[in-house]
């Protein structure tokens, strides 16, 4: 889920068009040969916003903004692609709720070459943003030319932070194009001053939307030292075309877990002198990833520290039991709308709201879950109009249900995982993730597992107190010292 707090809550009010404007409003999009030789097959997304002057960087997490989305095939440069209500794959309900005004508008031609977010994926074409008035009494037609190209900004290496891009044969074969696993490698001063020394490594998976590029140009060693013990810190990039890969092998995303553990890690540790001790950590979607990697590859990673993880038990997927016959993602047993996000007692979004916000887009949060956990399609877990859960798809999700995996396989996993699992979550998690963590805690206690599962005061972000961070640092340092002492003793 969301990577960091505080949340961007600009635009909580609906910013949508009136029904007459939605019915009459039409956008035509073209692209020149100088931007792309063509032909183009794929989706075109037209973003609108009253608040964001570059709406292609949306959509906003809280506050629905209108979008027009349509699919096209074999469109040559200069030929018009027309999007209107009749072929709009975006949310018609958002577009239909009346509010006229002046909007920023921007179109993106999605070539889908590997990036997560449509508006910022490398190689996509986009138009310059401009402001346009909406008048429900007029049958307006807006022409947009996508003559700009999203280009990758080079990573800037510094003395202590280096980019590593490892070509993945496994992922390249899956996507049928060259695909790399990317990371920022943060090096302690000892790595530079002691060229023959090897180091333990902390692999960190960012949450949804996070990237190793956030460390570009930074001269930092802040994540390398845990209670004064030097580590190499690796910030991975989890992005894939359908969202966050969570480094799980997936029918829709490809073999990200296998590629990480058999291709990327060996190359990184060869190049940067890893000593063989590996920890895995992460927050939010990164929290789920770190726990998944520890459980799936217990002999690769020596311990995990997972905080505010995405649902770790699908009997409570943000409070929803997806296995329950007749269950709905949108409504509870009493017909009340299910909340998806809160800030204290204030509900910031319902599941139905959030589902509608993503309609027609790839790479967004809820669709990201379906891509990782579900059959090829990606197959929809719930009906986008009614919220009804498809039991066949829910059944397919079971192989990614961490709680179920631990309950079913603990006799085989015990020797490999005892003492290696640490999970912490706020008792008032912003996305209701504590409900699944409670189930995990109960199950591990019943199994007699040596694991730490903490439910602490706080929400999705505020649970990460200095006290919790210090505890994690201390545990990492102590584990490394014990490991090193054992190696010396042998």
Secondary structure, 3 states (H helix, E strand, C coil): CECCCCCCCCCCCCECCCHHHHHHCEEEEECCCCCCCCCEEEEEEEEEECCCCCHHHCCCCCCCECEEEEEEEEECCCCCEEEEHHHCCCCHHHHHCCCCEEEEEEEEEECCCCCCCHHHCCCCEECCCEEEEECCCCCCEEEEECCEECCCCCCCCCCCEEEEEEECHHHHHHHCCCCEEEEEEECCHHHHHCCCCCEEEEEEECCECCCHHHHCCCCCCCCCEECCEECEEEEECCEECCEECCCCEECCCEEHHHHHHHHHHHHHHHHHCEEEEEEEEEECHHHHHHHHHHHHCCCCCCEEEEECCCCCCHHHECCECCCCCCCECCECCCCCECEEEEECCEEEEEHHHHHHHHCCCCCCHHHHHHHHHCCCCCCCCECCCCCEECHHHHHHHHHHCHHHHHHHHHHHHHHHHCCCEEEEEECCCCCCCHHHHHHHHHHHHHHCCCEEEEEECCCCCCCCCHHHHHHHHHHHHHHHHHHHHHHHHC
